[in-house]
Amino acid sequence: MRREELISLISSQISVSHEQAGNFLEKLRIYPREAWDAGLPAGCELSDVYPWKFKRRFSLLRRPFIQIDKAENPKFLVSPLLVRQAIRYLTETSYEGEFSQEFFQTESMRRFCDHAVKRRSSSFVQRVSKKLESFGYQTRIDTKMSIFGASSTFGDVDILAWKTDPTTQVLVLECKALRNARSTSEILSQLNEFEGDADDKLARHLARVQWLTDNINVLQRFLKIDLTGFQAWVITSHTVPMQFIPKDMKKKSHFIDYSYLAEHFS
């Protein structure tokens, strides 16, 4: 099928203008290049053509329309099944917030991605909270550190959970609905993001834990229970590489995935 014919077909089938259909095809086409690692479109990097990478911006699943020559009105190889699979993959993965913001070029899609991640995170916090309540804990979600007298820069505790029967237990929890790490590079990237160093994704949780440890009396008055300490955990939506870090390398917090909540807290 020639490009102009394909654009006309897209335009008629999804009721958009010829120009919009052309833009649609441009974003979803894969085309001949001088070399496998050359001639990439704007916004793509070499990592987007490495075959061992997932969620690449220049892959057949991301660009299901295959241009097979460089003519002025080039030929395309089109598989309806592949196109349907690719569109479903893009829409579902975008809706679930599984792509990083860097995957997209427009600010509107990056905002959508950010909103999707926040929605997924909020849903996971609610799920963890209800699970803990089923074990007899009282829970409080999104407790701002400023309530305790700390600076607002500390943010909030995702879940504060406590119970006094049969013994007093207090949990300070950070909940993370993380993307699956499916390759060596993704595992390393996730480990680097949660080292606990300044400005990484674990740093503020550790700062909150340290502040509450130093001001345990404030937490005690807030909960109205006798308290000598608490447990700090990072609860993840699934198994993550941080769970397998040796104990002597962990920085004052422990990782556990949702499936092990009953084993540790029931």
N, C-alpha and C positions, 0 to 999 in steps of 0.2 A: 504494500500500500504506500502511495506517495504522500509526502508531508501535507500538501494542501488538501488532499482527499481525507486524510486522517483528521486534520483540523476541522474540516467541515462536518465530519461525522461526530466528533466530540462536541462541537457547537450545537448540533441539532439534538443530540442525545441528552445533554445536561442543561440545555436552554441557557447558554451563555453566548456572548458575542464572539465573532471570529477572532478578534484580538485577544480576548480572555482565554479562548481555547488554545491559541498559539502560545500564550504565556504558560498555560497549564502543561502543554506538551514540552516546552523548553525546560521546565523544572523537573520533568519526569523522564527525560530521554537520556540514554547512554549512547555514546557515539564513538566512531573510530578516532584513534589518536596516534601520534607519531611513535609513542612508546607507552608501555603500561603505566609508567609513573610520570608522564608528561601530558600537557594539554588539558589539565583539570580546570573545571569552571571556577569562577570566583567563589570564595568561601570554603573551598575544599583544600585539604592538606594531604600530604603523602600518606598519612595514617588512614585516610579514607579509601585507599586502594590496597592496603595491606590485607591479603586474604584471611589472615588469622585474627583480624579484628572484628568485633561485633558492632552493630549499629553504625555502619559506615555510610557516609553521605554520597559515596559514588559506588554503589553496588547495584546488582540487578534487582534486588528487592526494593531498593529505594528509587530506582529508575527503570521501570519495567518496559518502557518503549525503546526498542532496539533499532537505532539508525545504522544502516549497513553500508552506506556509501557517502561521499561528500559532494554529491551533485547539488545544483541550485535548488532543486525540488527533490530531496533525497528519498530513497526508499526506506520503509520501516518494516521491521518484523514485529508483529503484534500477536501476543497470545492472550485471549480474553481471560483465561484462567489465571495466568501470571499477573495481569493487570488487577483483577479482582483481589487476588491474594495480597498484592503490594498495597493497594488502597486500604484494604482492611488493616494490614499491619501498621501503616502510617497513622491512620485515624485512631485505632485502639491504643497503640503505644503512646501517641501524643496525649490522648485523653487521660491515660493512667499516669502521665508524668514520668514515663520511663526514659525519655530522651533528655539529655542535658540541654541547657539553654543554648550552648554553642552549636548544637545541631541545626538550629534555625538561623535565618538571616534577617528576618523582619522583627521589629520590636514588638509587634502585636502577637506574634507566635511565641516570642520569648516570655512575654507577660502571661500568655495562656499557659505555657509550660510551668512558670512559677506558681500560678494559681492551682494547677493540677497537682503539683508537689505538695502544696500546703493543704489541699483537700485530702490527699492520700494520707498525709501525716496526721491530720486532725482525726480522720477516721480510725487510724491505727491507735492513737492515744485513747480514744473512746473504747475501743475493743479491749485494750489492756486493762483499762480501768474497770470495766464490767467483769472481766475475768478475776481480778483481784477481789472485787466485792463478793464474788461467788465463793471466795476462800475465807470470807469473814472480815476483810479489811474495810475500813472507811477510806474513802479516797477524795482527793481534791485535785482538780485539773487546772493547769495553767496558772499556778500560784506565782504571782509577781514577787520578785525578791524585794522590791521596795516596800512591801507589806511588813517585812521583817526589819526594815530600817536600812537595807542595803541600797547602793546606788542602782538606778534604773538600768545602767549599762550591764548589769548582771543578767538581765532578761528574766525569764520565768522558769519554774520547775514544771516539767511536763505533768508529772504525777507525784503527789505527796500522799503516801498511803501509810496507815497505822492501825494497829489493833492491840488490845491489852489482855486478851484471853487466848491461850493460857498464860502466855508471857508477853511482855511489851515488845513489839516490833515496829520499827519505823523505817520506811523505804523512801529514798529520794531517787526518783527515776527519770531518766532521759529516754525517750522513745524515738526510734529511728526506723522508718519504713524505707529501707535502702534498696537500691537496684541490685540485682544479682551480679556477682563477680564471677564471670564465666571463663576467663582466660588468665594466664599468668600476669599479663600487664594490668588487667583490671583488679586482680588481687593485690598487686603491689600498690596500685593507685589508691585503693581503699585503705590499705594499711597506712599509707602516708597521710591520708586525710584524717586519720584518727590516732595519731601518735600522741596527742595531748600537748603539742607545741603551741606557741602563741599563734592565735588567729586561725587554727585549724578547726575541724568540726567537733572536736572533743574539748577544746580549751575552755569554753564558757561553762560547760557542765562541771569540769574540774574546779573552776573558779567558784562556782556556786557551792559545791561540796566543801571546799576549803573554808569559805565564809561561814557556812552553817556549822562546821566543825569548831571554828574559832568562837562562834556565838551560839553554842548549843543551848544556853539558857533562854535565848530568844525563841528558839524553836520549841522548847519545853513549855514556855508560857503560852505560845500560840496554840499548841495542841492540848494544853491543860492536862498533861500526864507527866509522871516522873520519867526522866530520860537521862541516860548516861551516854548514849551514842545512837547511831543509825547506820543503815546499809545503803550504799550508793551503787546503782546498777544502770547499765545501758541496755534497754530491751530492744531487740531488733525483730523485724518481721520474719526473718528466715536466718538460716545459718550463715555466718559471716566469718572471714578469716581472723578477725580480732579475737574471736573466742578461743583460738588455739595459740595465742601468745603465751610464752612461759610466765608463771606467776611473778617471778622476780623482775620481769620487764614491764609489767602493767603499772599504770600510773593512778593508783588510788581509786580505780573504778573497774568493774567487771562487766563483761558482755555476756548476755544470755539471749537466746532466741525464744520467740513466743511459745513454741511447742514444749519448752522446758519449764514454763511458769508453775505448773502444778507440782512438778518434782521439787522445786525450790521453795515455794511459798504456800502450798496448801496445808 
